[in-house]
Amino acid sequence: MKPIRSNELDFFNKIIENKFYDKRQALETEITSEAQKLADKKSPTMAKQCGVDGDLKKLSEADKKYKAFILSKISTENKLLSDVREQMSKIESKLERMSKARGWSRSFDGYDATQDGAEYFTEKLDNACYDEAYKFVKANHKVYNVLRDKKSACEIILHTGSDINSTVSTLQKEMSTVNIDLPVPNHLLQLAVK
């Protein structure tokens, strides 16, 4: 008796594996086809057999109502959001014109329709109101304006081209009128001591 060699064993193992695999695939296709035919035949009565046919009808009605509500909600939300954006745009246009006319250094765009629009514009207006108040108080502040004028006068004195002694003494006098000391030692400039 001659035993089977390992390479022959491998060869026949592969043939057996392939042949059975092909046969199994053909049978799986046949089983799938027959199962589909049977399922198609039984499908219309399956819900009734399981006792959920009435529940499925109720679910379908509830689902339709829910989807109708969602569509209505989305439609209402979009309309309301559109109204908010329209109002914000109208206010933005008016305030941008006012900003140019009154010289505000503010912009009224950049709002988000999901935030509180009235609060957004009120805050911007509060800041513009402060800016106007600041300009008004600054323009009518007596000491501030005198100080600005005195500074201009000191700059003019400095650039007149006079000698250093008269320039420094005139600057000291002018600055002292607004309580600002010019600490220049007299001996350094050889100013006459009074």
Steps between C-alpha positions, in 0.01 A plus 500: 500500500633840399412787744371842374773758489460842663490695170229264367311539828511881466390480137193284575415709806484812281283325240260380770486846659428674165238250386309513829525880511352531149219260587426683826482835315252360245285363783516832693377684187213253458405524871510883490276508193244262650505685835432830321199351315358363825563829687328698221198271531481523882603865545152659464364293790810497723402806707154351563650163595725675754212711634652840419292603194286746704808635676674557166200704375508714818876546462455610139238760602716627789801521268302703243379741771854536637651569158222752422572674831876509430439652156260755650749579778784547252282720280393714798859521629629609159228765468570640847877496440445682172292765681777543760765539230286751311449713813870481590598600149264797509643619834856442376439718192357785707778485758775479235365824348488660846853379567630677189301816571608524865858383449479186712788260464262206537358245265156347551547185295633169625190402692377144512127443458511225761606745772275766652497767228349775714767444765773504232390836358426650844854419612643658183282810550608525866863503386427763232315707760804487730729601212281804426482592868879470529553728198253754639653507849851515354409788265341698785756419770656835584828380653558237233461755220714759680769235544488419128528871412788552745687204349463659156627830639802325654581330170484836323728658763746214457515544121529880486875492469568718803806450716490220754477725805190687385344183351537299822384781727196565276422127495525483881259793537252360244505149651462633853164655402361144483695379804765310304856541621788508252791382718796652322778608737571868443876463538517248212346746261680794659169669564501805714381431851215722605 
